[in-house]
Amino acid sequence: MSPLQVQIMLHYRCCADDFRNGDFSAPAVRREIDNFVKSGMIFLQPTRLGCHTTYAITEKGTAYTDAVCAIPEPVCKWVIA
């Protein structure tokens, strides 16, 4: 997963607004948003009164971000090969 993909997924996991305030015009951002919708990580929300987000995270996306956040910190090991 690229840093942009991680940033997008974590944004939808913990923020109540759209990534980049809804500016999806950058080609890389548009491509990743579309890929996440196709893979079921986020979904296009129906327009609702008082709701200012276009996309929201799914249960699959939540499970994935939980797994990403659970990756332990790297440690250095000395080995003789």
N, CA, C and O atoms as a MOPAC input file, in Angstrom:
PM7 MOZYME 1SCF
protein

 N      0.85800 1    -1.17300 1     0.00000 1
 C      0.00000 1     0.00000 1     0.00000 1
 C      0.90100 1     1.23100 1     0.00000 1
 O      1.86000 1     1.30500 1     0.76800 1
 N      0.59500 1     2.18000 1    -0.84800 1
 C      1.40900 1     3.39400 1    -0.95400 1
 C      1.08700 1     4.35900 1     0.18700 1
 O      0.03900 1     4.24300 1     0.82200 1
 N      1.98500 1     5.30600 1     0.44700 1
 C      1.68800 1     6.31100 1     1.47500 1
 C      0.39500 1     7.08500 1     1.18300 1
 O     -0.34100 1     7.42100 1     2.11000 1
 N      0.11400 1     7.36900 1    -0.09000 1
 C     -1.12900 1     8.06300 1    -0.42900 1
 C     -2.33300 1     7.21100 1    -0.07500 1
 O     -3.31300 1     7.71800 1     0.47100 1
 N     -2.27200 1     5.93000 1    -0.37700 1
 C     -3.38000 1     5.03700 1    -0.04600 1
 C     -3.59600 1     4.96000 1     1.46300 1
 O     -4.73400 1     4.99400 1     1.93100 1
 N     -2.52300 1     4.85900 1     2.21300 1
 C     -2.62200 1     4.82400 1     3.67700 1
 C     -3.23600 1     6.11800 1     4.18200 1
 O     -4.11500 1     6.09700 1     5.04400 1
 N     -2.77900 1     7.24400 1     3.65000 1
 C     -3.29500 1     8.54700 1     4.06900 1
 C     -4.79600 1     8.65600 1     3.79700 1
 O     -5.54700 1     9.12200 1     4.65400 1
 N     -5.22600 1     8.23700 1     2.63500 1
 C     -6.65600 1     8.30300 1     2.29300 1
 C     -7.47500 1     7.42500 1     3.23200 1
 O     -8.48500 1     7.86600 1     3.77900 1
 N     -7.03700 1     6.18400 1     3.41600 1
 C     -7.80700 1     5.26800 1     4.26200 1
 C     -7.85600 1     5.73400 1     5.71100 1
 O     -8.90900 1     5.67400 1     6.34600 1
 N     -6.72600 1     6.19900 1     6.23700 1
 C     -6.73200 1     6.68200 1     7.62400 1
 C     -7.58500 1     7.94100 1     7.75600 1
 O     -8.22200 1     8.15200 1     8.78800 1
 N     -7.60100 1     8.77400 1     6.72400 1
 C     -8.45400 1     9.96800 1     6.76100 1
 C     -9.91800 1     9.56300 1     6.90600 1
 O    -10.62800 1    10.08000 1     7.76900 1
 N    -10.36800 1     8.63800 1     6.05900 1
 C    -11.77400 1     8.22700 1     6.13900 1
 C    -12.07200 1     7.43900 1     7.40000 1
 O    -13.22300 1     7.37000 1     7.83200 1
 N    -11.06600 1     6.85400 1     7.98500 1
 C    -11.26700 1     6.13300 1     9.25600 1
 C    -11.51000 1     7.09400 1    10.41500 1
 O    -12.31700 1     6.80000 1    11.29600 1
 N    -10.82500 1     8.23800 1    10.43100 1
 C    -10.87200 1     9.07600 1    11.63400 1
 C    -11.37000 1    10.50900 1    11.42400 1
 O    -11.41100 1    11.28100 1    12.38100 1
 N    -11.74400 1    10.87900 1    10.21600 1
 C    -12.20900 1    12.25300 1     9.97100 1
 C    -13.63800 1    12.24900 1     9.44200 1
 O    -14.05900 1    11.31000 1     8.76700 1
 N    -14.35900 1    13.28300 1     9.75000 1
 C    -15.76200 1    13.37100 1     9.35300 1
 C    -15.96200 1    14.14800 1     8.05400 1
 O    -17.09600 1    14.37700 1     7.63400 1
 N    -14.85900 1    14.55300 1     7.41600 1
 C    -14.97500 1    15.27700 1     6.15300 1
 C    -14.29900 1    14.47600 1     5.04800 1
 O    -13.70400 1    13.42900 1     5.30300 1
 N    -14.39500 1    14.97500 1     3.81800 1
 C    -13.76100 1    14.29100 1     2.70300 1
 C    -12.26700 1    14.55400 1     2.65300 1
 O    -11.79300 1    15.59500 1     3.10800 1
 N    -11.53800 1    13.61000 1     2.10300 1
 C    -10.10500 1    13.75500 1     1.88700 1
 C     -9.86900 1    14.96600 1     0.99800 1
 O    -10.56200 1    15.15100 1    -0.00300 1
 N     -8.89600 1    15.78800 1     1.35900 1
 C     -8.56300 1    17.02700 1     0.64600 1
 C     -9.78300 1    17.93600 1     0.48700 1
 O     -9.91800 1    18.63000 1    -0.52000 1
 N    -10.65900 1    17.92800 1     1.47400 1
 C    -11.88200 1    18.73400 1     1.45000 1
 C    -12.71400 1    18.50000 1     0.19200 1
 O    -13.36700 1    19.41600 1    -0.30900 1
 N    -12.68600 1    17.27700 1    -0.31000 1
 C    -13.48800 1    16.92900 1    -1.47100 1
 C    -12.86300 1    17.28300 1    -2.80700 1
 O    -13.50800 1    17.13200 1    -3.84400 1
 N    -11.61600 1    17.75600 1    -2.80500 1
 C    -10.92700 1    18.06800 1    -4.06200 1
 C    -10.23300 1    16.79100 1    -4.54100 1
 O     -9.11900 1    16.48300 1    -4.12000 1
 N    -10.90000 1    16.06400 1    -5.41700 1
 C    -10.37800 1    14.81000 1    -5.94300 1
 C     -9.80900 1    14.99500 1    -7.35100 1
 O     -9.72100 1    14.03300 1    -8.11400 1
 N     -9.42400 1    16.22900 1    -7.69900 1
 C     -8.99300 1    16.52700 1    -9.06400 1
 C     -7.59600 1    16.00700 1    -9.39200 1
 O     -7.28100 1    15.81000 1   -10.56500 1
 N     -6.75400 1    15.78000 1    -8.39000 1
 C     -5.42500 1    15.23700 1    -8.66200 1
 C     -5.59800 1    13.81500 1    -9.20600 1
 O     -6.29600 1    13.00700 1    -8.59400 1
 N     -4.97500 1    13.49900 1   -10.34500 1
 C     -5.18000 1    12.17400 1   -10.95500 1
 C     -4.87900 1    11.00300 1   -10.02100 1
 O     -5.61900 1    10.02000 1   -10.01900 1
 N     -3.82600 1    11.08400 1    -9.23900 1
 C     -3.47700 1     9.98500 1    -8.33000 1
 C     -4.54500 1     9.80600 1    -7.25200 1
 O     -4.89000 1     8.67800 1    -6.90000 1
 N     -5.06600 1    10.91400 1    -6.72900 1
 C     -6.11000 1    10.85200 1    -5.70200 1
 C     -7.38700 1    10.27500 1    -6.30400 1
 O     -7.99800 1     9.38200 1    -5.71700 1
 N     -7.79600 1    10.77300 1    -7.46700 1
 C     -9.01100 1    10.26700 1    -8.12300 1
 C     -8.90300 1     8.77000 1    -8.37700 1
 O     -9.85300 1     8.02600 1    -8.13300 1
 N     -7.74200 1     8.32500 1    -8.86900 1
 C     -7.53200 1     6.90700 1    -9.16000 1
 C     -7.66300 1     6.05800 1    -7.89500 1
 O     -8.31800 1     5.01700 1    -7.91200 1
 N     -7.04100 1     6.50000 1    -6.79900 1
 C     -7.08900 1     5.71900 1    -5.55900 1
 C     -8.48200 1     5.70100 1    -4.95400 1
 O     -8.92900 1     4.66400 1    -4.46400 1
 N     -9.16900 1     6.82500 1    -4.98100 1
 C    -10.55200 1     6.86900 1    -4.47800 1
 C    -11.40400 1     5.87500 1    -5.26600 1
 O    -12.15100 1     5.09100 1    -4.68100 1
 N    -11.28900 1     5.91200 1    -6.59800 1
 C    -12.05800 1     4.99000 1    -7.43800 1
 C    -11.69700 1     3.53200 1    -7.13600 1
 O    -12.57800 1     2.67500 1    -7.07000 1
 N    -10.40800 1     3.25200 1    -6.95300 1
 C     -9.97300 1     1.88200 1    -6.63900 1
 C    -10.51700 1     1.42000 1    -5.28800 1
 O    -10.91200 1     0.26300 1    -5.14200 1
 N    -10.54100 1     2.31800 1    -4.29800 1
 C    -11.06800 1     1.95200 1    -2.98800 1
 C    -12.57700 1     1.68600 1    -3.04900 1
 O    -13.07600 1     0.79700 1    -2.35800 1
 N    -13.29200 1     2.43700 1    -3.85600 1
 C    -14.72900 1     2.18300 1    -4.02700 1
 C    -14.92800 1     0.81600 1    -4.68300 1
 O    -15.76100 1     0.02800 1    -4.23600 1
 N    -14.16200 1     0.53400 1    -5.74400 1
 C    -14.28500 1    -0.75200 1    -6.44900 1
 C    -13.95100 1    -1.93200 1    -5.54600 1
 O    -14.55800 1    -2.99600 1    -5.66200 1
 N    -12.98900 1    -1.74800 1    -4.64700 1
 C    -12.58500 1    -2.85800 1    -3.77700 1
 C    -13.42700 1    -2.95000 1    -2.50600 1
 O    -13.23200 1    -3.86500 1    -1.70600 1
 N    -14.35600 1    -2.02100 1    -2.31000 1
 C    -15.24600 1    -2.08600 1    -1.15500 1
 C    -14.66900 1    -1.53100 1     0.13500 1
 O    -15.15800 1    -1.85100 1     1.21900 1
 N    -13.63000 1    -0.69900 1     0.03300 1
 C    -13.02700 1    -0.10700 1     1.23700 1
 C    -13.74800 1     1.17500 1     1.67400 1
 O    -13.85700 1     1.46400 1     2.86500 1
 N    -14.23400 1     1.92800 1     0.69700 1
 C    -15.05500 1     3.11300 1     0.97900 1
 C    -16.26700 1     3.04700 1     0.04400 1
 O    -16.27600 1     2.28300 1    -0.92100 1
 N    -17.27400 1     3.84800 1     0.33900 1
 C    -18.44700 1     3.86300 1    -0.52200 1
 C    -18.92800 1     5.28700 1    -0.73400 1
 O    -18.69200 1     6.17200 1     0.08900 1
 N    -19.60800 1     5.48900 1    -1.85300 1
 C    -20.19100 1     6.77600 1    -2.19200 1
 C    -21.47500 1     6.92200 1    -1.39700 1
 O    -22.41100 1     6.13900 1    -1.56000 1
 N    -21.51400 1     7.92900 1    -0.53500 1
 C    -22.69400 1     8.12500 1     0.31600 1
 C    -23.81100 1     8.79500 1    -0.46800 1
 O    -23.54700 1     9.65300 1    -1.31000 1
 N    -25.04300 1     8.41900 1    -0.20600 1
 C    -26.15400 1     9.17600 1    -0.78700 1
 C    -26.15600 1    10.58300 1    -0.20300 1
 O    -25.76300 1    10.78000 1     0.94700 1
 N    -26.58900 1    11.54200 1    -0.97400 1
 C    -26.65600 1    12.92700 1    -0.49600 1
 C    -27.68200 1    13.03000 1     0.61800 1
 O    -28.83500 1    12.62600 1     0.46500 1
 N    -27.23600 1    13.58200 1     1.74700 1
 C    -28.13100 1    13.75200 1     2.89500 1
 C    -28.01900 1    15.18300 1     3.40800 1
 O    -26.94800 1    15.78700 1     3.35500 1
 N    -29.09700 1    15.70400 1     3.89000 1
 C    -29.11100 1    17.03500 1     4.47100 1
 C    -28.19400 1    17.07400 1     5.68200 1
 O    -28.32300 1    16.24000 1     6.57800 1
 N    -27.28600 1    18.01300 1     5.72500 1
 C    -26.37900 1    18.16300 1     6.84900 1
 C    -25.12700 1    17.30500 1     6.75200 1
 O    -24.23600 1    17.42100 1     7.59400 1
 N    -25.04300 1    16.45000 1     5.74700 1
 C    -23.86700 1    15.59500 1     5.57000 1
 C    -22.98400 1    16.20600 1     4.48800 1
 O    -23.43400 1    16.45300 1     3.36900 1
 N    -21.73400 1    16.44500 1     4.83300 1
 C    -20.83200 1    17.12400 1     3.90200 1
 C    -19.74600 1    16.20500 1     3.35500 1
 O    -18.73600 1    16.68400 1     2.83900 1
 N    -19.93500 1    14.91400 1     3.45700 1
 C    -18.93200 1    14.00100 1     2.93200 1
 C    -19.48300 1    13.23300 1     1.73900 1
 O    -20.65600 1    12.85900 1     1.70900 1
 N    -18.62800 1    13.00800 1     0.77100 1
 C    -19.00000 1    12.26400 1    -0.41700 1
 C    -18.81100 1    10.77500 1    -0.19200 1
 O    -19.62300 1     9.96400 1    -0.63700 1
 N    -17.72500 1    10.41500 1     0.50800 1
 C    -17.37700 1     9.01400 1     0.73400 1
 C    -17.30800 1     8.71100 1     2.22200 1
 O    -17.09500 1     9.59900 1     3.04800 1
 N    -17.49200 1     7.43800 1     2.54300 1
 C    -17.35200 1     6.98000 1     3.92900 1
 C    -16.69600 1     5.60700 1     3.90900 1
 O    -16.76900 1     4.88600 1     2.91400 1
 N    -16.06300 1     5.25800 1     5.00300 1
 C    -15.36500 1     3.98300 1     5.10600 1
 C    -16.37200 1     2.85200 1     5.35600 1
 O    -17.39400 1     3.05000 1     6.01400 1
 N    -16.06900 1     1.67800 1     4.82500 1
 C    -16.91500 1     0.49800 1     5.02400 1
 C    -16.34300 1    -0.33900 1     6.16800 1
 O    -15.28900 1    -0.01900 1     6.71700 1
 N    -17.04400 1    -1.40200 1     6.51500 1
 C    -16.51500 1    -2.31600 1     7.53100 1
 C    -15.21300 1    -2.95000 1     7.05800 1
 O    -14.29600 1    -3.15600 1     7.85300 1
 N    -15.12900 1    -3.25700 1     5.77200 1
 C    -13.89200 1    -3.80700 1     5.20600 1
 C    -12.74900 1    -2.80900 1     5.36200 1
 O    -11.64200 1    -3.18300 1     5.75000 1
 N    -13.01700 1    -1.53900 1     5.05900 1
 C    -11.99500 1    -0.50100 1     5.20500 1
 C    -11.57800 1    -0.31400 1     6.65200 1
 O    -10.40300 1    -0.09400 1     6.94200 1
 N    -12.53600 1    -0.40100 1     7.55600 1
 C    -12.23600 1    -0.28900 1     8.98700 1
 C    -11.35300 1    -1.44900 1     9.43700 1
 O    -10.38200 1    -1.24800 1    10.16700 1
 N    -11.68600 1    -2.65000 1     9.00700 1
 C    -10.86600 1    -3.81500 1     9.36200 1
 C     -9.45500 1    -3.66800 1     8.81300 1
 O     -8.48400 1    -4.01400 1     9.48600 1
 N     -9.34100 1    -3.15900 1     7.59700 1
 C     -8.02400 1    -2.98900 1     6.99400 1
 C     -7.19300 1    -1.94100 1     7.73400 1
 O     -6.01200 1    -2.16000 1     8.00100 1
 N     -7.80200 1    -0.81500 1     8.06200 1
 C     -7.04500 1     0.21600 1     8.78400 1
 C     -6.67600 1    -0.26300 1    10.18300 1
 O     -5.61200 1     0.09200 1    10.69000 1
 N     -7.52500 1    -1.05500 1    10.81100 1
 C     -7.16300 1    -1.64700 1    12.10600 1
 C     -5.90700 1    -2.50000 1    11.96100 1
 O     -5.00400 1    -2.43600 1    12.79400 1
 N     -5.85800 1    -3.30000 1    10.89600 1
 C     -4.69900 1    -4.16900 1    10.66600 1
 C     -3.43900 1    -3.34600 1    10.39400 1
 O     -2.36500 1    -3.66300 1    10.90500 1
 N     -3.57000 1    -2.30600 1     9.60100 1
 C     -2.41500 1    -1.44500 1     9.30600 1
 C     -1.89500 1    -0.79900 1    10.59400 1
 O     -0.68600 1    -0.72800 1    10.81400 1
 N     -2.80100 1    -0.33600 1    11.42800 1
 C     -2.39900 1     0.32000 1    12.68200 1
 C     -1.83000 1    -0.66500 1    13.69800 1
 O     -1.13900 1    -0.25700 1    14.63200 1
 N     -2.10800 1    -1.94600 1    13.53000 1
 C     -1.62600 1    -2.95100 1    14.47500 1
 C     -0.24400 1    -3.49900 1    14.12400 1
 O      0.30700 1    -4.31100 1    14.86700 1
 N      0.31300 1    -3.06400 1    13.00400 1
 C      1.64800 1    -3.53300 1    12.61500 1
 C      2.64000 1    -3.04800 1    13.66700 1
 O      2.68500 1    -1.85700 1    13.97500 1
 N      3.43300 1    -3.96100 1    14.22000 1
 C      4.36000 1    -3.54300 1    15.27900 1
 C      5.50900 1    -2.68800 1    14.73300 1
 O      5.83300 1    -2.72000 1    13.54600 1
 N      6.09300 1    -1.94400 1    15.62900 1
 C      7.24300 1    -1.10800 1    15.28700 1
 C      8.42200 1    -2.01300 1    14.92100 1
 O      8.64000 1    -3.02900 1    15.58200 1
 N      9.17900 1    -1.66900 1    13.89100 1
 C     10.32000 1    -2.50200 1    13.52100 1
 C     11.39200 1    -2.51200 1    14.60600 1
 O     11.57000 1    -1.53700 1    15.33600 1
 N     12.09400 1    -3.62600 1    14.69500 1
 C     13.21900 1    -3.74500 1    15.62400 1
 C     14.43600 1    -4.23800 1    14.84500 1
 O     14.30000 1    -4.89800 1    13.81500 1
 N     15.59200 1    -3.91900 1    15.33400 1
 C     16.83400 1    -4.32700 1    14.71500 1
 C     17.32900 1    -5.61500 1    15.37100 1
 O     17.35800 1    -5.72000 1    16.59800 1
 N     17.71400 1    -6.58400 1    14.56100 1
 C     18.25400 1    -7.84200 1    15.07900 1
 C     19.58100 1    -8.11400 1    14.39100 1
 O     19.72700 1    -7.90500 1    13.18700 1
 N     20.53200 1    -8.57800 1    15.16300 1
 C     21.82000 1    -8.99200 1    14.60800 1
 C     21.78500 1   -10.49500 1    14.44600 1
 O     21.45000 1   -11.22400 1    15.37900 1
 N     22.13200 1   -10.95200 1    13.26300 1
 C     22.15600 1   -12.38900 1    12.99500 1
 C     23.46700 1   -12.76300 1    12.30900 1
 O     24.09400 1   -11.94600 1    11.63500 1
 N     23.85100 1   -13.98600 1    12.49400 1
 C     25.01400 1   -14.51600 1    11.78900 1
 C     24.46900 1   -15.41700 1    10.69000 1
 O     23.77300 1   -16.40000 1    10.94600 1
 N     24.80800 1   -15.05000 1     9.46100 1
 C     24.25800 1   -15.79500 1     8.32300 1
 C     25.22000 1   -16.82300 1     7.80100 1
 O     24.90700 1   -17.53300 1     6.84500 1

